[in-house]
Amino acid sequence: MNSKKIGFIGLGLIGGSIAKAIRRYYPDYKIIAFDHNKETLALATRESVIHVACTSIDNNFRGCSYIFLCAPAGYNTSYMEDLLPFLHPDLILTDVGSVKTPIHKEAEKLGLEDYFIGGHPMAGSEKSGFSNSRPLLIENAYFILTPSPGIPKEKVDSYTAFAKSLHSIPLVLDYQTHDQVTGTISHLPHIIAASLVNFVRDADTADELMKHLAAGGFKDITRIASSSPTMWQHICTQNKDNISRLLEDYIGTLSQAKKLIEQGQAHKIYDMFDHAGSYRDSMPDSSAGLIKKSFCIYCDILDESGAIATIATILASNAISMKNVGIVHNREFEEGVLRIEFYDESSCDRAVSLLKKHRYVIYER
């Protein structure tokens, strides 16, 4: 068996990012991949991320140490059966989906409990596809592992060490707990964000005043509504029981808030916001979770020609890359005229220090 051979079924955002991370930290490993999109395979080959591009699940997958199922959740279960001829005792079969129960049930049905460890890197983006993948996407992000009940401990320890070597933070959970947790902190918020955006769209005026006046706060809490609709279609159908129960509970919470406002219970309304603020402020920012932290600052600038270009030059001359920059026109809940977003926390911190030295007024969030 070649212990340095890794297989991928699907090379989207997550699969591509894991493959690039392996290439970064294990340059001698051989990576093979199957994807329905031939352009994706061509790009991955051109960028030297993979060595073998497969147009079907074939004998190239024989002898792999790991096979990552990175297709949409609804398809991964069917690919498991296709891989049966290429399994061997030392193989670890895994996936990257954010719903674990259906694929664990399929692994049990196919007799793959000695091979399968569910995987879920808690990282991502509202953008999708291999072209948006990057090797640092999973760095310092929780990487949840959900071992099948009968899998040898040695395989769990091996996968844990491998995930850690890719600079992620492995965390072992049973798959039922995983689906309950992610349903609450990821799946429900995405549904709420999409529903809220659709609500505003349907309630908007004929000249789209709401759309044009939407403040930064609204865009922040609904950013995840821009995620892949195909991915969320699969997630909602795969985790429907948990999500349905959570939606019912959340609707109850909204009904209670409605009741407090209707009755003018000022003290309880205050407590609602106070408790929410305290709990949110206690959440750590140090690692990438399911809803990723954005690294941005707000800056006061004069309305004059070249003002933004000056800041861009200062940052660029110090090797600090901006992810996005724009004028904040609605500052009802914002401070600063210019919003600058960065790719990582380090760049954000360096930018704050640098711009303050140049006497800019900076507002951090």
Number of C-alpha atoms within 10 A of each C-alpha: 11 11 13 14 19 22 24 28 25 24 27 21 21 29 24 27 24 27 25 25 23 22 19 15 13 14 12 11 17 19 25 23 29 25 20 14 12 13 11 20 24 13 14 22 16 11 10 13 23 24 14 17 19 19 13 13 17 13 11 17 24 19 20 25 20 21 25 23 26 24 24 20 24 18 13 23 20 12 14 19 13 13 17 12 11 15 18 14 8 16 21 22 24 25 28 24 23 27 29 27 19 16 24 23 15 17 22 16 10 13 12 21 20 20 23 27 25 29 28 21 27 27 21 21 18 13 14 15 16 20 15 16 23 17 18 16 23 25 21 19 22 22 25 24 26 25 25 21 15 12 16 13 11 10 18 19 12 12 20 19 15 14 24 17 16 22 18 25 21 24 16 17 15 16 24 14 13 20 21 17 13 20 26 17 13 16 26 18 19 21 18 17 20 17 14 16 20 13 11 14 13 9 11 13 11 7 8 12 10 14 13 10 12 15 17 17 14 14 13 11 15 19 17 21 21 14 16 14 11 9 16 18 13 18 21 18 13 20 20 15 13 19 22 14 13 17 18 10 12 15 12 12 12 11 12 12 15 13 12 16 13 9 9 11 11 11 9 13 14 11 11 13 11 12 11 11 11 10 10 10 10 8 8 9 12 10 17 23 20 18 18 16 13 16 18 24 21 23 21 14 16 10 9 7 8 10 11 16 10 11 18 16 12 15 18 12 10 11 10 18 17 18 12 11 16 12 15 17 15 15 15 11 9 16 18 18 19 20 20 20 19 20 15 15 15 11 18 22 15 14 24 19 12 15 16 13 10 10 8 15 14 19 17 13 9
